[in-house]
């Protein structure tokens, strides 16, 4: 069992604006759902709701393997993933019409505002690797079939690590500021359910008055956010809010600007709260590093040190370990929370542990003389946009396949993707298309119309030359 719900049977596990569920009720609800399923693959379409958490915990506790997806995922992308992985079941909110995506089957169970559909894929081969527990997407919602395969040991280990370094106990009351199909948001649910805490569920955003009313009414003790969350909090003059029960603020999902890091660290110090900057990836289940709150001001811009029972090292281009401080190299992490590997097709769900406890993160970092790490760049072409990892090459490919009459190149910095095209009349359409396909706010995309996309003799795009257009 991943969680010991019996230990906290009468504690409140989940709360929404108008309902609550104890740990005993959560266990019963999960078992009731899982009776209909068994060990197979389920696509779980997530919201921050009781039904969604019942599905997730019920599946994990009973050895069903869920792929967590946004309930708002583009219908074509959902069907494409389904055709690739052949899930036996779909667990989805009753207001979502998955039949409109071309999914076929029969609803066999309905409860907690969710439906369980036995799909017409269920008669296909359903063998899964014995330790496979969970599947998550790697690059936001661009429709890539590439998934991360997480084991039971991965999830339990990382959850225990998070509980330890954040000192989480049963008195905590976190609020959901992130979607649970996102590894960071899911880790908050995992870690608090492990210690008998009460998770306060809402799909309201920090920009809505309803969110803050809910936060105060439920006496929430912590919230989590990506850099964009903290940018918005700064604009909302968060520092003036009266939040007497708030104890901890955590940040991950990309590097926070040094200016904002300082602002929130100073606020935490002055108000007696904890501000914890963290570092993680889905490939390491969730978290790999954290900056202890007592160093929040002293080590501005740092993502900290390795989590308990984890280890960081830096390597150069030849794979040799870098021992000197102040020298950049690729950040490598070792620990039992490093996941099994990737999947790109159904047959990959039979594969065992391919990472073997060691992860090359693709991030470039430096270590100071005190052993604290600072991210200085990224080796691969990914951006973190509002906490979602987006593959620039995949976005380019999507645009080129739908707008064959233009050339396109994508680059940028975290939270700001620059899209360069060669046809000005298509700029608005391409921007809307990119926002729709990634499920991200259009404000994240900046359009540039140029005469030609710069390329080398081999026809490869010279992304470095594009920077001059966006400065």
C-alpha positions as a printed NumPy array, in Angstrom:
array([[  0.   ,   0.   ,   0.   ],
       [  1.237,   3.477,  -0.889],
       [ -0.648,   5.173,   1.966],
       [ -1.865,   3.928,   5.344],
       [ -5.368,   5.407,   5.296],
       [ -6.487,   3.26 ,   8.24 ],
       [ -3.993,   5.011,  10.509],
       [ -5.809,   8.314,   9.964],
       [ -9.304,   6.887,   9.383],
       [-11.262,   9.694,  11.073],
       [ -9.07 ,  12.569,   9.872],
       [-10.451,  14.683,   7.054],
       [ -8.539,  13.716,   3.916],
       [-10.192,  15.961,   1.31 ],
       [-12.203,  19.172,   1.497],
       [-13.912,  21.213,  -1.184],
       [-16.063,  24.331,  -0.847],
       [-19.125,  22.24 ,  -0.045],
       [-18.032,  18.705,   0.913],
       [-15.445,  16.674,   2.775],
       [-14.21 ,  13.087,   2.889],
       [-12.415,  11.245,   5.699],
       [ -9.513,   8.872,   5.135],
       [-11.815,   5.943,   5.884],
       [-14.289,   7.156,   3.269],
       [-11.479,   7.778,   0.778],
       [-10.21 ,   4.228,   1.194],
       [-13.706,   2.742,   0.824],
       [-14.463,   4.854,  -2.241],
       [-11.185,   3.887,  -3.913],
       [-11.695,   0.191,  -3.221],
       [-15.257,   0.308,  -4.554],
       [-14.041,   1.856,  -7.801],
       [-11.066,  -0.504,  -8.155],
       [-13.311,  -3.597,  -7.825],
       [-14.538,  -2.858, -11.345],
       [-11.086,  -2.573, -12.839],
       [ -8.178,  -4.843, -11.787],
       [ -4.602,  -4.486, -13.021],
       [ -4.707,  -2.697, -16.352],
       [ -4.176,   0.753, -17.861],
       [ -6.682,   3.545, -17.116],
       [ -6.717,   7.059, -18.551],
       [ -7.68 ,   9.33 , -15.64 ],
       [ -8.842,  12.818, -16.684],
       [ -7.979,  15.028, -13.753],
       [ -9.54 ,  17.975, -11.979],
       [ -8.861,  19.219,  -8.465],
       [-11.895,  17.401,  -7.105],
       [-12.807,  14.56 ,  -4.774],
       [-13.734,  12.248,  -7.656],
       [-10.377,  12.763,  -9.299],
       [ -8.421,  11.992,  -6.101],
       [-10.628,   8.968,  -5.342],
       [ -9.727,   7.606,  -8.769],
       [ -6.005,   8.233,  -8.418],
       [ -5.606,   6.818,  -4.906],
       [ -7.953,   3.904,  -5.577],
       [ -6.006,   2.928,  -8.677],
       [ -2.58 ,   3.206,  -7.028],
       [ -3.622,   1.356,  -3.859],
       [ -5.134,  -1.49 ,  -5.895],
       [ -2.364,  -1.871,  -8.508],
       [ -4.259,  -0.355, -11.417],
       [ -1.964,   1.834, -13.555],
       [ -3.354,   5.314, -14.312],
       [ -2.131,   7.785, -16.921],
       [ -3.008,  11.194, -15.474],
       [ -4.203,  13.716, -18.054],
       [ -5.938,  17.076, -17.885],
       [ -9.718,  16.814, -18.115],
       [ -9.454,  19.709, -20.59 ],
       [ -7.009,  17.967, -22.938],
       [ -7.66 ,  18.59 , -26.622],
       [ -9.976,  15.813, -27.901],
       [ -7.746,  14.927, -30.858],
       [ -4.744,  14.57 , -28.57 ],
       [ -6.738,  12.364, -26.206],
       [ -7.773,  10.054, -29.042],
       [ -4.213,   9.94 , -30.373],
       [ -2.886,   8.867, -26.953],
       [ -5.678,   6.311, -26.617],
       [ -4.907,   4.834, -30.024],
       [ -1.243,   4.564, -28.999],
       [ -1.672,   3.037, -25.523],
       [ -5.055,   1.215, -25.64 ],
       [ -6.376,   1.947, -22.122],
       [ -8.916,  -0.534, -20.778],
       [-10.828,   2.185, -18.954],
       [-11.359,   5.944, -18.784],
       [-12.128,   7.741, -15.479],
       [-13.454,  11.18 , -16.276],
       [-15.712,  13.998, -14.962],
       [-19.371,  13.487, -15.837],
       [-19.483,  16.868, -17.618],
       [-16.742,  15.807, -20.069],
       [-18.033,  14.231, -23.282],
       [-15.218,  11.836, -24.195],
       [-17.431,  10.251, -26.858],
       [-16.87 ,  13.502, -28.771],
       [-13.191,  12.551, -28.956],
       [-14.09 ,   9.317, -30.723],
       [-13.666,   7.146, -27.603],
       [-16.064,   4.205, -27.583],
       [-17.175,   1.838, -24.832],
       [-19.693,   1.46 , -22.01 ],
       [-20.017,   3.312, -18.699],
       [-19.846,   0.679, -15.934],
       [-19.614,   2.847, -12.783],
       [-20.639,   6.388, -11.775],
       [-19.91 ,   8.151,  -8.488],
       [-18.346,  11.292,  -6.97 ],
       [-19.103,  13.286, -10.126],
       [-17.028,  10.897, -12.259],
       [-17.725,   8.112, -14.746],
       [-15.801,   4.899, -15.426],
       [-15.992,   3.831, -19.042],
       [-14.86 ,   0.362, -20.101],
       [-13.329,   1.061, -23.482],
       [-13.376,  -0.952, -26.665],
       [ -9.59 ,  -1.19 , -26.319],
       [-10.07 ,  -3.504, -23.329],
       [ -9.955,  -6.672, -25.42 ],
       [ -6.387,  -5.906, -26.523],
       [ -3.193,  -7.179, -24.84 ],
       [ -2.949,  -5.559, -21.394],
       [  0.268,  -6.942, -19.877],
       [  2.199,  -4.401, -17.786],
       [  5.579,  -4.409, -16.035],
       [  4.969,  -5.632, -12.474],
       [  6.436,  -2.55 , -10.75 ],
       [  4.819,   0.012, -13.067],
       [  2.577,   2.238, -10.929],
       [  1.871,   5.475, -12.776],
       [  2.29 ,   7.265, -16.1  ],
       [  2.677,  11.013, -16.539],
       [  3.217,  13.139, -19.637],
       [  6.645,  14.656, -20.24 ],
       [  5.979,  17.856, -22.156],
       [  2.777,  19.567, -21.198],
       [ -0.091,  18.866, -23.554],
       [  1.529,  19.07 , -26.993],
       [  0.26 ,  15.598, -27.798],
       [  3.578,  13.795, -27.633],
       [  3.072,  10.096, -26.901],
       [  6.204,  10.158, -24.702],
       [  5.373,   9.297, -21.099],
       [  7.382,   8.873, -17.901],
       [  7.037,   5.469, -16.214],
       [  6.988,   5.663, -12.394],
       [  7.243,   2.683, -10.034],
       [  5.655,   2.132,  -6.628],
       [  9.082,   2.532,  -5.022],
       [  9.674,   5.786,  -6.913],
       [  6.464,   7.358,  -5.621],
       [  6.803,   6.128,  -2.038],
       [ 10.482,   7.095,  -1.794],
       [ 10.003,  10.604,  -3.154],
       [  6.903,  11.149,  -1.031],
       [  8.831,  10.201,   2.108],
       [ 11.698,  12.487,   1.082],
       [  9.327,  15.432,   0.625],
       [  7.605,  14.798,   3.966],
       [ 11.016,  14.78 ,   5.649],
       [ 12.527,  17.963,   4.245],
       [  9.298,  20.   ,   4.402],
       [  8.485,  18.605,   7.882],
       [  4.865,  17.87 ,   6.866],
       [  2.485,  16.542,   9.538],
       [ -1.21 ,  15.782,   9.981],
       [ -2.041,  19.383,  10.976],
       [ -1.177,  20.752,   7.527],
       [ -3.906,  22.048,   5.215],
       [ -2.477,  22.632,   1.713],
       [ -4.537,  24.214,  -1.033],
       [ -4.394,  23.021,  -4.647],
       [ -2.892,  25.768,  -6.795],
       [ -1.635,  23.328,  -9.441],
       [ -3.308,  20.569, -11.497],
       [ -2.865,  17.063, -10.077],
       [ -1.821,  15.628, -13.457],
       [  1.277,  17.847, -13.164],
       [  4.054,  16.127, -11.196],
       [  4.507,  19.052,  -8.778],
       [  0.793,  19.28 ,  -8.028],
       [  0.551,  15.51 ,  -7.605],
       [  3.461,  15.428,  -5.151],
       [  1.553,  17.785,  -2.861],
       [ -1.366,  15.364,  -2.737],
       [  0.929,  12.345,  -2.272],
       [  2.948,  13.838,   0.58 ],
       [  0.032,  15.205,   2.576],
       [ -2.047,  12.03 ,   2.284],
       [  0.954,  10.1  ,   3.616],
       [  0.802,  11.921,   6.983],
       [ -2.97 ,  12.247,   7.471],
       [ -3.243,  15.927,   6.545],
       [ -6.304,  17.587,   4.955],
       [ -5.973,  18.535,   1.28 ],
       [ -8.185,  21.482,   0.302],
       [ -9.303,  21.038,  -3.308],
       [-10.238,  23.872,  -5.632],
       [ -9.983,  24.586,  -9.351],
       [-10.179,  28.333,  -8.685],
       [ -7.017,  30.278,  -9.488],
       [ -5.066,  32.782,  -7.417],
       [ -6.447,  35.521,  -9.683],
       [ -9.986,  34.837,  -8.465],
       [-11.584,  36.213,  -5.319],
       [-13.18 ,  32.768,  -4.774],
       [ -9.732,  31.24 ,  -4.306],
       [ -8.748,  33.581,  -1.495],
       [-12.161,  33.269,   0.188],
       [-11.719,  29.48 ,   0.08 ],
       [ -8.136,  29.764,   1.347],
       [ -9.208,  31.816,   4.366],
       [-12.368,  29.819,   5.094],
       [-10.457,  26.51 ,   5.111],
       [ -7.561,  27.991,   7.152],
       [ -5.041,  26.721,   4.63 ],
       [ -1.464,  26.448,   5.855],
       [  0.477,  26.215,   2.592],
       [  0.394,  26.859,  -1.12 ],
       [  2.705,  26.018,  -3.997],
       [  3.48 ,  27.77 ,  -7.221],
       [  5.564,  27.98 , -10.365],
       [  7.414,  31.221, -11.267],
       [  4.33 ,  32.613, -13.019],
       [  2.298,  32.087,  -9.818],
       [  4.714,  34.254,  -7.883],
       [  4.768,  36.914, -10.608],
       [  0.982,  37.167, -10.277],
       [  1.126,  37.18 ,  -6.464],
       [  3.553,  40.075,  -6.648],
       [  1.122,  42.028,  -8.843],
       [ -1.736,  41.174,  -6.47 ],
       [  0.213,  42.772,  -3.606],
       [  0.159,  39.46 ,  -1.825],
       [  2.422,  40.829,   0.919],
       [ -0.482,  42.91 ,   2.26 ],
       [ -2.925,  40.004,   2.553],
       [ -4.056,  38.849,   5.969],
       [ -3.359,  35.088,   5.958],
       [ -2.812,  34.152,   9.618],
       [ -2.793,  30.376,   9.054],
       [ -0.296,  30.376,   6.167],
       [  2.974,  28.736,   7.227],
       [  4.749,  27.594,   4.064],
       [  5.144,  28.741,   0.47 ],
       [  6.934,  26.428,  -1.979],
       [  8.161,  27.186,  -5.496],
       [  9.297,  24.905,  -8.318],
       [  8.595,  24.423, -12.03 ],
       [ 11.374,  26.695, -13.282],
       [ 13.788,  29.298, -11.993],
       [ 12.293,  32.247, -10.124],
       [ 13.899,  35.61 , -10.855],
       [ 16.406,  36.673,  -8.208],
       [ 14.336,  39.811,  -7.57 ],
       [ 11.166,  37.864,  -6.785],
       [ 13.115,  35.267,  -4.813],
       [ 14.399,  38.09 ,  -2.6  ],
       [ 10.942,  39.674,  -2.199],
       [  9.266,  36.484,  -1.041],
       [ 12.208,  35.453,   1.131],
       [ 12.084,  38.833,   2.896],
       [  8.307,  38.574,   3.307],
       [  8.675,  35.094,   4.805],
       [ 11.354,  36.262,   7.224],
       [  9.341,  39.281,   8.356],
       [  6.059,  37.358,   8.735],
       [  7.456,  34.191,  10.344],
       [  6.663,  31.932,   7.372],
       [  8.78 ,  29.51 ,   5.348],
       [  9.652,  30.111,   1.706],
       [ 11.101,  26.984,   0.079],
       [ 12.519,  27.001,  -3.445],
       [ 12.711,  23.51 ,  -4.939],
       [ 13.951,  21.719,  -8.04 ],
       [ 12.492,  18.662,  -9.723],
       [ 11.489,  16.779, -12.836],
       [  8.899,  14.173, -13.679],
       [ 11.791,  11.792, -14.45 ],
       [ 12.746,  11.917, -10.751],
       [  9.101,  11.344,  -9.697],
       [  8.854,  14.95 ,  -8.549],
       [ 11.597,  16.547,  -6.453],
       [ 15.399,  16.379,  -6.433],
       [ 16.567,  19.534,  -4.685],
       [ 15.412,  22.156,  -2.21 ],
       [ 16.732,  25.33 ,  -0.603],
       [ 16.253,  25.089,   3.19 ],
       [ 14.132,  28.093,   4.229],
       [ 16.801,  29.404,   6.598],
       [ 18.99 ,  30.01 ,   3.518],
       [ 16.246,  31.638,   1.408],
       [ 17.774,  35.129,   1.681],
       [ 21.417,  34.173,   1.935],
       [ 21.358,  31.995,  -1.207],
       [ 19.123,  33.994,  -3.541],
       [ 18.845,  32.398,  -6.967],
       [ 19.916,  28.962,  -5.706],
       [ 17.752,  25.857,  -6.008],
       [ 19.607,  24.443,  -3.013],
       [ 20.911,  21.009,  -2.171],
       [ 19.843,  17.432,  -2.856],
       [ 16.822,  16.103,  -0.976],
       [ 17.369,  13.484,   1.79 ],
       [ 18.863,  10.223,   0.438],
       [ 19.526,  11.877,  -2.917],
       [ 22.819,  12.98 ,  -4.449],
       [ 23.838,  15.651,  -6.998],
       [ 26.961,  15.854,  -9.109],
       [ 28.115,  17.925, -12.093],
       [ 29.724,  16.434, -15.189],
       [ 31.562,  17.985, -18.119],
       [ 30.995,  17.236, -21.809],
       [ 33.209,  14.15 , -21.529],
       [ 31.212,  12.748, -18.623],
       [ 33.876,  13.509, -16.014],
       [ 32.791,  14.757, -12.601],
       [ 33.417,  18.439, -11.881],
       [ 34.74 ,  18.869,  -8.357],
       [ 35.598,  22.589,  -8.336],
       [ 33.054,  25.217,  -7.294],
       [ 31.965,  27.909,  -9.741],
       [ 32.348,  25.645, -12.796],
       [ 29.239,  24.825, -14.822],
       [ 28.341,  21.364, -16.028],
       [ 25.341,  19.118, -16.562],
       [ 23.492,  18.377, -13.335],
       [ 23.161,  14.654, -12.588],
       [ 20.981,  13.241,  -9.811],
       [ 21.097,   9.823,  -8.154],
       [ 18.405,   8.351,  -5.908],
       [ 15.646,   5.758,  -5.591],
       [ 13.114,   8.292,  -6.829],
       [ 14.66 ,   8.279, -10.329],
       [ 11.947,   6.72 , -12.458],
       [ 11.97 ,   3.617, -14.663],
       [ 12.347,   5.447, -17.964],
       [ 10.131,   6.561, -20.829],
       [  7.357,   5.045, -22.908],
       [  6.493,   6.041, -26.456],
       [  4.27 ,   3.096, -27.392],
       [  2.147,   0.441, -25.71 ],
       [  4.896,  -2.197, -25.78 ],
       [  7.142,   0.048, -23.65 ],
       [  4.834,  -0.512, -20.666],
       [  6.461,  -3.942, -20.357],
       [  9.942,  -2.473, -19.906],
       [ 11.768,  -2.552, -16.573],
       [ 14.123,  -0.027, -14.974],
       [ 16.142,   1.67 , -17.716],
       [ 17.458,   4.686, -15.764],
       [ 18.861,   2.532, -12.926],
       [ 18.668,   5.282, -10.331],
       [ 20.679,   7.898, -12.245],
       [ 19.287,  10.874, -14.15 ],
       [ 21.057,  13.332, -16.421],
       [ 18.769,  16.317, -15.962],
       [ 19.664,  18.242, -19.114],
       [ 20.138,  21.354, -16.953],
       [ 23.434,  23.185, -16.649],
       [ 24.351,  24.185, -13.102],
       [ 27.131,  25.516, -10.897],
       [ 27.936,  24.651,  -7.282],
       [ 29.173,  27.288,  -4.835],
       [ 31.809,  26.764,  -2.158],
       [ 29.098,  25.852,   0.386],
       [ 27.7  ,  23.06 ,  -1.827],
       [ 24.58 ,  24.913,  -3.021],
       [ 23.543,  24.532,  -6.665],
       [ 22.471,  27.22 ,  -9.141],
       [ 20.8  ,  26.448, -12.484],
       [ 22.504,  28.481, -15.213],
       [ 21.013,  27.071, -18.425],
       [ 19.424,  24.151, -20.196],
       [ 21.14 ,  21.625, -22.412],
       [ 18.006,  20.51 , -24.249],
       [ 15.4  ,  22.54 , -26.063],
       [ 12.756,  22.792, -23.389],
       [ 11.097,  25.742, -21.727],
       [  9.202,  25.794, -18.463],
       [  6.048,  27.81 , -19.156],
       [  3.895,  28.467, -16.095],
       [  5.424,  25.308, -14.628],
       [  4.687,  23.151, -17.68 ],
       [  7.665,  21.727, -19.534],
       [  7.191,  22.408, -23.245],
       [  9.358,  20.913, -25.963],
       [ 10.222,  23.65 , -28.46 ],
       [ 10.85 ,  21.153, -31.25 ],
       [  7.412,  19.599, -30.797],
       [  5.671,  22.986, -30.951],
       [  7.598,  23.814, -34.125],
       [  6.57 ,  20.494, -35.66 ],
       [  2.893,  21.06 , -34.812],
       [  2.905,  24.53 , -36.364],
       [  4.731,  23.399, -39.513],
       [  2.358,  20.471, -40.025],
       [ -0.701,  22.715, -39.838],
       [  0.758,  25.78 , -41.628],
       [  2.856,  24.249, -44.386],
       [  3.02 ,  27.562, -46.274],
       [  5.314,  29.197, -43.723],
       [  8.638,  28.584, -42.052],
       [  8.749,  28.551, -38.277],
       [ 11.252,  28.488, -35.413],
       [ 10.64 ,  28.51 , -31.653],
       [ 12.92 ,  29.588, -28.837],
       [ 12.72 ,  31.827, -25.771],
       [ 13.115,  31.794, -22.001],
       [ 11.023,  30.281, -19.21 ],
       [  7.42 ,  31.6  , -19.277],
       [  8.008,  33.34 , -22.652],
       [  8.107,  31.426, -25.929],
       [  9.216,  33.329, -29.024],
       [  7.667,  32.07 , -32.267],
       [  9.3  ,  33.274, -35.489],
       [  7.378,  32.904, -38.746],
       [  7.804,  34.145, -42.311],
       [  4.179,  35.093, -43.061],
       [  2.768,  38.061, -41.174],
       [ -0.858,  37.396, -42.096],
       [ -0.77 ,  34.118, -40.132],
       [  0.66 ,  35.519, -36.879],
       [ -2.586,  35.705, -34.909],
       [ -3.736,  32.279, -36.083],
       [ -0.403,  30.638, -35.24 ],
       [ -0.41 ,  32.224, -31.775],
       [ -3.938,  30.965, -31.079],
       [ -3.007,  27.534, -32.462],
       [  0.061,  27.254, -30.199],
       [ -1.97 ,  28.279, -27.158],
       [ -4.694,  25.733, -27.969],
       [ -2.314,  22.84 , -28.601],
       [ -0.285,  23.417, -25.448],
       [ -3.237,  24.413, -23.259],
       [ -1.33 ,  27.513, -22.148],
       [ -2.267,  31.176, -21.887],
       [ -1.716,  33.052, -25.184],
       [  0.236,  35.664, -23.196],
       [  3.125,  33.175, -23.038],
       [  3.661,  33.352, -26.813],
       [  5.426,  36.25 , -28.539],
       [  5.166,  36.388, -32.326],
       [  7.905,  37.693, -34.625],
       [  7.607,  37.977, -38.404],
       [ 10.945,  37.839, -40.235],
       [ 11.909,  37.452, -43.882],
       [ 13.857,  34.199, -43.5  ],
       [ 14.602,  31.735, -40.712],
       [ 18.432,  31.762, -40.343],
       [ 19.994,  28.37 , -41.134],
       [ 23.442,  26.881, -41.587],
       [ 24.732,  25.065, -44.648],
       [ 23.226,  21.814, -43.43 ],
       [ 19.803,  23.453, -43.217],
       [ 19.719,  23.502, -39.428],
       [ 18.11 ,  26.514, -37.779],
       [ 20.54 ,  28.928, -36.13 ],
       [ 18.538,  29.63 , -32.989],
       [ 21.265,  31.84 , -31.52 ],
       [ 20.799,  34.334, -34.353],
       [ 17.098,  34.689, -33.559],
       [ 17.853,  36.333, -30.228],
       [ 18.677,  39.649, -31.921],
       [ 15.05 ,  39.955, -33.074],
       [ 13.572,  39.565, -29.597],
       [ 15.923,  41.799, -27.602]])
